[in-house]
Amino acid sequence: MRGMGNMQNMMKQMQKMQKKMAEAQEELASKEFEGTAGGGMVTIKMSGQKQVLDVIIKEEAVDPDDVEMLQDLVLAATNDALKKVDDETNQTMGQFTKGMNLPF
């Protein structure tokens, strides 16, 4: 039966790929991403698992008369960090899903 060898081969390839994917995910999770807004007035540090690690707000960004601006900066910096995590995740994991129609 020639078909059986092919099937086993395919299974081995899949296992190899799964291992590589798991390693890539671990590496992503351990990375740190930085999002900024207002020319560096607000910086958000985030893990590859989208966990906020640090919020850095420069003193000059704190204006008691304009709390809304500060909120916007924190929001923008957070979204910037999230986008960087997503971009890197898509780029890293995309190499595994190329040519395969797997929901990700």
VONU-902512 format. One record per atom (N, C-alpha, C, O): residue number from 1; x, y, z; atom name. Coordinates in steps of 0.2 Angstrom, whole numbers, plus 5000, padded with zeros to 4 digits. Example, Ala and Ser with C-alpha at 12.3 -4.5 7.8 and 13.67 -1.06 7.14 Angstrom:
2
[node 1 [5066 4972 5039] N],
[node 1 [5062 4978 5039] CA],
[node 1 [5066 4984 5039] C],
[node 1 [5071 4983 5042] O],
[node 2 [5064 4989 5035] N],
[node 2 [5068 4995 5036] CA],
[node 2 [5064 5000 5039] C],
[node 2 [5067 5006 5040] O],
//
This chain:
104
[node 1 [5004 4994 5000] N],
[node 1 [5000 5000 5000] CA],
[node 1 [5004 5006 5000] C],
[node 1 [5007 5008 5005] O],
[node 2 [5005 5010 4994] N],
[node 2 [5009 5015 4994] CA],
[node 2 [5006 5022 4997] C],
[node 2 [5010 5026 5000] O],
[node 3 [5000 5022 4998] N],
[node 3 [4996 5028 5001] CA],
[node 3 [4998 5029 5008] C],
[node 3 [4998 5034 5011] O],
[node 4 [4999 5023 5012] N],
[node 4 [5001 5024 5019] CA],
[node 4 [5007 5027 5020] C],
[node 4 [5007 5031 5025] O],
[node 5 [5012 5026 5017] N],
[node 5 [5019 5030 5018] CA],
[node 5 [5018 5037 5017] C],
[node 5 [5021 5041 5021] O],
[node 6 [5014 5039 5012] N],
[node 6 [5013 5046 5011] CA],
[node 6 [5009 5049 5017] C],
[node 6 [5010 5055 5019] O],
[node 7 [5004 5046 5019] N],
[node 7 [5000 5048 5025] CA],
[node 7 [5005 5049 5031] C],
[node 7 [5004 5054 5034] O],
[node 8 [5009 5044 5033] N],
[node 8 [5013 5045 5038] CA],
[node 8 [5018 5051 5037] C],
[node 8 [5020 5054 5042] O],
[node 9 [5021 5052 5031] N],
[node 9 [5025 5057 5030] CA],
[node 9 [5022 5064 5031] C],
[node 9 [5025 5068 5034] O],
[node 10 [5015 5064 5029] N],
[node 10 [5012 5070 5030] CA],
[node 10 [5011 5072 5037] C],
[node 10 [5011 5077 5039] O],
[node 11 [5009 5067 5041] N],
[node 11 [5008 5067 5048] CA],
[node 11 [5015 5070 5051] C],
[node 11 [5014 5074 5056] O],
[node 12 [5020 5067 5049] N],
[node 12 [5027 5069 5052] CA],
[node 12 [5028 5077 5051] C],
[node 12 [5030 5081 5055] O],
[node 13 [5026 5079 5044] N],
[node 13 [5027 5086 5042] CA],
[node 13 [5023 5090 5046] C],
[node 13 [5025 5096 5049] O],
[node 14 [5017 5088 5048] N],
[node 14 [5012 5092 5052] CA],
[node 14 [5015 5093 5059] C],
[node 14 [5014 5098 5062] O],
[node 15 [5017 5087 5062] N],
[node 15 [5020 5088 5068] CA],
[node 15 [5026 5092 5069] C],
[node 15 [5026 5096 5074] O],
[node 16 [5030 5092 5064] N],
[node 16 [5036 5097 5064] CA],
[node 16 [5033 5104 5063] C],
[node 16 [5036 5108 5067] O],
[node 17 [5028 5105 5059] N],
[node 17 [5026 5112 5058] CA],
[node 17 [5023 5114 5065] C],
[node 17 [5023 5120 5067] O],
[node 18 [5019 5110 5068] N],
[node 18 [5016 5112 5074] CA],
[node 18 [5021 5114 5080] C],
[node 18 [5020 5118 5083] O],
[node 19 [5026 5110 5080] N],
[node 19 [5032 5111 5084] CA],
[node 19 [5035 5118 5083] C],
[node 19 [5036 5122 5087] O],
[node 20 [5036 5120 5077] N],
[node 20 [5039 5126 5075] CA],
[node 20 [5034 5132 5076] C],
[node 20 [5036 5137 5078] O],
[node 21 [5027 5130 5075] N],
[node 21 [5022 5136 5076] CA],
[node 21 [5022 5137 5084] C],
[node 21 [5022 5143 5086] O],
[node 22 [5023 5132 5088] N],
[node 22 [5022 5133 5095] CA],
[node 22 [5029 5137 5098] C],
[node 22 [5028 5141 5102] O],
[node 23 [5034 5135 5094] N],
[node 23 [5040 5139 5096] CA],
[node 23 [5040 5146 5094] C],
[node 23 [5042 5151 5098] O],
[node 24 [5037 5148 5088] N],
[node 24 [5036 5154 5086] CA],
[node 24 [5031 5158 5090] C],
[node 24 [5033 5164 5092] O],
[node 25 [5026 5155 5093] N],
[node 25 [5021 5158 5097] CA],
[node 25 [5024 5160 5104] C],
[node 25 [5023 5165 5106] O],
[node 26 [5029 5155 5106] N],
[node 26 [5032 5157 5113] CA],
[node 26 [5037 5163 5112] C],
[node 26 [5037 5167 5116] O],
[node 27 [5040 5163 5106] N],
[node 27 [5045 5168 5105] CA],
[node 27 [5041 5175 5105] C],
[node 27 [5043 5180 5108] O],
[node 28 [5035 5175 5101] N],
[node 28 [5031 5181 5101] CA],
[node 28 [5029 5183 5108] C],
[node 28 [5029 5189 5109] O],
[node 29 [5027 5178 5112] N],
[node 29 [5024 5180 5118] CA],
[node 29 [5030 5183 5123] C],
[node 29 [5028 5187 5127] O],
[node 30 [5036 5181 5122] N],
[node 30 [5041 5184 5126] CA],
[node 30 [5044 5191 5124] C],
[node 30 [5048 5194 5127] O],
[node 31 [5042 5193 5118] N],
[node 31 [5044 5199 5115] CA],
[node 31 [5040 5205 5118] C],
[node 31 [5035 5204 5121] O],
[node 32 [5043 5211 5118] N],
[node 32 [5040 5217 5121] CA],
[node 32 [5039 5222 5115] C],
[node 32 [5043 5223 5111] O],
[node 33 [5033 5225 5115] N],
[node 33 [5031 5229 5110] CA],
[node 33 [5030 5236 5113] C],
[node 33 [5028 5237 5118] O],
[node 34 [5032 5241 5109] N],
[node 34 [5031 5248 5112] CA],
[node 34 [5026 5252 5107] C],
[node 34 [5028 5253 5101] O],
[node 35 [5021 5255 5110] N],
[node 35 [5017 5260 5106] CA],
[node 35 [5018 5267 5109] C],
[node 35 [5018 5268 5115] O],
[node 36 [5018 5272 5104] N],
[node 36 [5019 5278 5107] CA],
[node 36 [5014 5283 5104] C],
[node 36 [5011 5281 5099] O],
[node 37 [5013 5289 5107] N],
[node 37 [5008 5294 5104] CA],
[node 37 [5011 5301 5106] C],
[node 37 [5014 5301 5111] O],
[node 38 [5009 5306 5103] N],
[node 38 [5011 5313 5105] CA],
[node 38 [5018 5314 5104] C],
[node 38 [5021 5317 5108] O],
[node 39 [5021 5310 5099] N],
[node 39 [5029 5311 5099] CA],
[node 39 [5032 5309 5105] C],
[node 39 [5037 5312 5107] O],
[node 40 [5030 5303 5108] N],
[node 40 [5033 5300 5113] CA],
[node 40 [5031 5303 5120] C],
[node 40 [5034 5301 5125] O],
[node 41 [5026 5307 5120] N],
[node 41 [5023 5309 5127] CA],
[node 41 [5020 5303 5131] C],
[node 41 [5021 5303 5137] O],
[node 42 [5017 5299 5127] N],
[node 42 [5014 5293 5130] CA],
[node 42 [5017 5287 5127] C],
[node 42 [5017 5286 5121] O],
[node 43 [5020 5282 5131] N],
[node 43 [5022 5276 5129] CA],
[node 43 [5019 5270 5132] C],
[node 43 [5018 5270 5138] O],
[node 44 [5017 5265 5128] N],
[node 44 [5014 5259 5131] CA],
[node 44 [5018 5253 5129] C],
[node 44 [5020 5252 5123] O],
[node 45 [5020 5249 5134] N],
[node 45 [5024 5243 5133] CA],
[node 45 [5019 5237 5134] C],
[node 45 [5016 5237 5139] O],
[node 46 [5020 5233 5129] N],
[node 46 [5015 5227 5129] CA],
[node 46 [5019 5221 5127] C],
[node 46 [5024 5221 5123] O],
[node 47 [5016 5215 5130] N],
[node 47 [5019 5209 5128] CA],
[node 47 [5016 5206 5122] C],
[node 47 [5011 5209 5120] O],
[node 48 [5019 5201 5119] N],
[node 48 [5017 5198 5113] CA],
[node 48 [5010 5195 5114] C],
[node 48 [5006 5193 5110] O],
[node 49 [5008 5194 5121] N],
[node 49 [5001 5191 5122] CA],
[node 49 [4996 5197 5124] C],
[node 49 [4991 5195 5127] O],
[node 50 [4998 5203 5122] N],
[node 50 [4994 5209 5122] CA],
[node 50 [4992 5210 5130] C],
[node 50 [4987 5213 5131] O],
[node 51 [4997 5209 5134] N],
[node 51 [4997 5211 5141] CA],
[node 51 [5001 5218 5142] C],
[node 51 [5006 5218 5140] O],
[node 52 [4997 5223 5144] N],
[node 52 [5001 5229 5145] CA],
[node 52 [5006 5229 5151] C],
[node 52 [5004 5227 5157] O],
[node 53 [5012 5230 5150] N],
[node 53 [5017 5229 5155] CA],
[node 53 [5019 5236 5158] C],
[node 53 [5021 5236 5164] O],
[node 54 [5018 5241 5154] N],
[node 54 [5021 5248 5157] CA],
[node 54 [5017 5253 5153] C],
[node 54 [5016 5253 5147] O],
[node 55 [5015 5258 5157] N],
[node 55 [5013 5265 5154] CA],
[node 55 [5017 5270 5156] C],
[node 55 [5018 5271 5162] O],
[node 56 [5020 5274 5152] N],
[node 56 [5025 5279 5153] CA],
[node 56 [5022 5286 5151] C],
[node 56 [5020 5286 5145] O],
[node 57 [5020 5290 5155] N],
[node 57 [5017 5297 5153] CA],
[node 57 [5022 5302 5155] C],
[node 57 [5024 5303 5161] O],
[node 58 [5024 5306 5150] N],
[node 58 [5029 5312 5152] CA],
[node 58 [5025 5317 5155] C],
[node 58 [5019 5318 5154] O],
[node 59 [5029 5320 5160] N],
[node 59 [5025 5326 5164] CA],
[node 59 [5022 5331 5160] C],
[node 59 [5016 5333 5162] O],
[node 60 [5025 5333 5154] N],
[node 60 [5022 5338 5150] CA],
[node 60 [5015 5336 5147] C],
[node 60 [5012 5340 5144] O],
[node 61 [5014 5330 5147] N],
[node 61 [5008 5327 5144] CA],
[node 61 [5002 5328 5149] C],
[node 61 [4996 5327 5147] O],
[node 62 [5003 5329 5155] N],
[node 62 [4998 5330 5160] CA],
[node 62 [4996 5337 5161] C],
[node 62 [5000 5341 5164] O],
[node 63 [4990 5338 5158] N],
[node 63 [4987 5345 5159] CA],
[node 63 [4980 5344 5162] C],
[node 63 [4976 5342 5159] O],
[node 64 [4980 5347 5168] N],
[node 64 [4973 5346 5172] CA],
[node 64 [4968 5349 5168] C],
[node 64 [4962 5347 5169] O],
[node 65 [4969 5354 5164] N],
[node 65 [4964 5357 5160] CA],
[node 65 [4962 5353 5154] C],
[node 65 [4957 5355 5151] O],
[node 66 [4966 5348 5152] N],
[node 66 [4965 5344 5146] CA],
[node 66 [4966 5337 5147] C],
[node 66 [4970 5334 5144] O],
[node 67 [4962 5334 5151] N],
[node 67 [4962 5327 5153] CA],
[node 67 [4960 5323 5147] C],
[node 67 [4963 5317 5146] O],
[node 68 [4956 5325 5143] N],
[node 68 [4954 5322 5137] CA],
[node 68 [4960 5321 5132] C],
[node 68 [4960 5315 5129] O],
[node 69 [4964 5325 5131] N],
[node 69 [4970 5325 5127] CA],
[node 69 [4974 5319 5129] C],
[node 69 [4977 5315 5126] O],
[node 70 [4975 5318 5136] N],
[node 70 [4979 5313 5139] CA],
[node 70 [4976 5306 5138] C],
[node 70 [4979 5301 5136] O],
[node 71 [4969 5306 5139] N],
[node 71 [4966 5300 5137] CA],
[node 71 [4967 5298 5130] C],
[node 71 [4968 5292 5129] O],
[node 72 [4966 5303 5125] N],
[node 72 [4967 5301 5118] CA],
[node 72 [4974 5298 5117] C],
[node 72 [4975 5294 5113] O],
[node 73 [4979 5301 5120] N],
[node 73 [4986 5299 5119] CA],
[node 73 [4987 5292 5122] C],
[node 73 [4990 5288 5118] O],
[node 74 [4984 5291 5128] N],
[node 74 [4985 5284 5130] CA],
[node 74 [4981 5279 5126] C],
[node 74 [4984 5273 5124] O],
[node 75 [4976 5281 5123] N],
[node 75 [4972 5276 5119] CA],
[node 75 [4976 5275 5112] C],
[node 75 [4976 5269 5110] O],
[node 76 [4978 5281 5109] N],
[node 76 [4982 5280 5103] CA],
[node 76 [4988 5276 5104] C],
[node 76 [4990 5272 5100] O],
[node 77 [4992 5277 5110] N],
[node 77 [4998 5273 5111] CA],
[node 77 [4996 5266 5112] C],
[node 77 [5000 5261 5110] O],
[node 78 [4991 5264 5115] N],
[node 78 [4989 5257 5117] CA],
[node 78 [4987 5254 5110] C],
[node 78 [4989 5248 5109] O],
[node 79 [4983 5257 5106] N],
[node 79 [4982 5255 5099] CA],
[node 79 [4988 5254 5095] C],
[node 79 [4988 5249 5091] O],
[node 80 [4992 5258 5095] N],
[node 80 [4999 5258 5092] CA],
[node 80 [5002 5251 5094] C],
[node 80 [5005 5248 5089] O],
[node 81 [5003 5250 5100] N],
[node 81 [5006 5244 5103] CA],
[node 81 [5003 5238 5100] C],
[node 81 [5006 5233 5098] O],
[node 82 [4996 5238 5101] N],
[node 82 [4992 5232 5099] CA],
[node 82 [4993 5231 5091] C],
[node 82 [4994 5225 5089] O],
[node 83 [4993 5236 5087] N],
[node 83 [4994 5235 5080] CA],
[node 83 [5001 5232 5079] C],
[node 83 [5002 5227 5074] O],
[node 84 [5006 5234 5083] N],
[node 84 [5013 5231 5082] CA],
[node 84 [5013 5224 5084] C],
[node 84 [5016 5220 5080] O],
[node 85 [5009 5222 5089] N],
[node 85 [5009 5215 5091] CA],
[node 85 [5005 5211 5085] C],
[node 85 [5008 5206 5083] O],
[node 86 [5000 5214 5083] N],
[node 86 [4996 5210 5078] CA],
[node 86 [5000 5209 5071] C],
[node 86 [5000 5204 5068] O],
[node 87 [5003 5215 5069] N],
[node 87 [5008 5214 5063] CA],
[node 87 [5013 5209 5064] C],
[node 87 [5014 5205 5059] O],
[node 88 [5016 5209 5069] N],
[node 88 [5022 5204 5070] CA],
[node 88 [5019 5197 5071] C],
[node 88 [5022 5192 5068] O],
[node 89 [5013 5196 5074] N],
[node 89 [5010 5190 5075] CA],
[node 89 [5008 5187 5068] C],
[node 89 [5009 5181 5066] O],
[node 90 [5005 5192 5064] N],
[node 90 [5003 5190 5057] CA],
[node 90 [5009 5188 5053] C],
[node 90 [5008 5183 5049] O],
[node 91 [5014 5192 5053] N],
[node 91 [5020 5190 5049] CA],
[node 91 [5023 5184 5051] C],
[node 91 [5025 5180 5047] O],
[node 92 [5024 5183 5058] N],
[node 92 [5027 5177 5060] CA],
[node 92 [5023 5171 5059] C],
[node 92 [5025 5166 5056] O],
[node 93 [5016 5171 5061] N],
[node 93 [5012 5165 5060] CA],
[node 93 [5010 5164 5053] C],
[node 93 [5008 5158 5051] O],
[node 94 [5010 5169 5049] N],
[node 94 [5008 5169 5042] CA],
[node 94 [5012 5164 5038] C],
[node 94 [5010 5161 5033] O],
[node 95 [5019 5163 5040] N],
[node 95 [5023 5159 5036] CA],
[node 95 [5021 5152 5037] C],
[node 95 [5022 5147 5033] O],
[node 96 [5017 5150 5042] N],
[node 96 [5015 5143 5043] CA],
[node 96 [5008 5142 5040] C],
[node 96 [5007 5136 5038] O],
[node 97 [5004 5147 5039] N],
[node 97 [4998 5146 5036] CA],
[node 97 [4997 5148 5028] C],
[node 97 [4992 5147 5025] O],
[node 98 [5003 5150 5026] N],
[node 98 [5003 5151 5018] CA],
[node 98 [5002 5145 5015] C],
[node 98 [5005 5140 5016] O],
[node 99 [4997 5146 5010] N],
[node 99 [4996 5140 5006] CA],
[node 99 [4991 5135 5009] C],
[node 99 [4989 5130 5006] O],
[node 100 [4989 5136 5015] N],
[node 100 [4985 5132 5019] CA],
[node 100 [4978 5136 5020] C],
[node 100 [4979 5142 5023] O],
[node 101 [4973 5133 5019] N],
[node 101 [4967 5137 5021] CA],
[node 101 [4964 5135 5028] C],
[node 101 [4959 5132 5029] O],
[node 102 [4968 5137 5033] N],
[node 102 [4967 5136 5040] CA],
[node 102 [4964 5142 5043] C],
[node 102 [4967 5148 5042] O],
[node 103 [4959 5142 5047] N],
[node 103 [4957 5148 5050] CA],
[node 103 [4962 5149 5056] C],
[node 103 [4964 5144 5059] O],
[node 104 [4963 5155 5057] N],
[node 104 [4969 5156 5062] CA],
[node 104 [4967 5160 5068] C],
[node 104 [4971 5162 5072] O],
//
